[in-house]
């Protein structure tokens, strides 16, 4: 998935663990989220870990946001992950504001 954001936007990503047959599956513990370039976006995961707010943080560019979970409900660890490509572009001008100084005597 590719998500394009302007440098003024944010988006919420959602992670749903699925079986090979496409059915919702449980995971062990809380999924974690990570950005390949933390200077580009800030991540605010939900308490349950299944969604995460991605907030543009400054520079323009692209990074990968990865969600990782443990699919093994027993004592082992079987890591599954999902990714989203985030592309941050410059926001375009949407209006033109005209202002005036205070009037002065000529």
Secondary structure, 3 states (H helix, E strand, C coil): CEEEEECCCEEEEECCCECCCCCECCCEEEEEEEECCCCCEEEEECCCCCEEEEEECCCCEEEEEEEEEECCCCCCCCEEEEEEEEEEECCCCCCCCCCCCCCCCC
